[in-house]
C-alpha cells in the first residue's frame, strides 16, 4: 500500500506510545481512513499538534466528544503530551489512522 501511495510513512520520535511504539519505529498511516467514518475510541491516529501545527503526533483516541473534537492520549501517560495538556483536538487536525508498524 505504501508503494501505491495509499499509505504514508512516519518515524516515531518520542516515548509517548511506549510500549506499543518505540522511538525509531516507523508506522504507515492511512490518510483517507476518516473520509467516510469518524475516528473511534481506541484508534491510533496521526494528528497535527494543536499548539505546533507543523508537527505531527501519534496518539490513541481516548474519547470522541459531541462537538466533533477528540481527546487524544499517549499510552505512556507519564511521558506524553496529549489532550491532558492541550485539550481536545478538532477532527480536521487528525491526518489519518495508523495501520502498521515496523521496528
Secondary structure, 3 states (H helix, E strand, C coil): CCCCCCCEEEECCCCCCCCCCCCCCEEEEECCCCCCCCCCCCCEEEEECCCCCCCEEEEEEEEECCCCEEEEECCCHHHCCCHHHHCCEEHHHEEEEEEEEEC
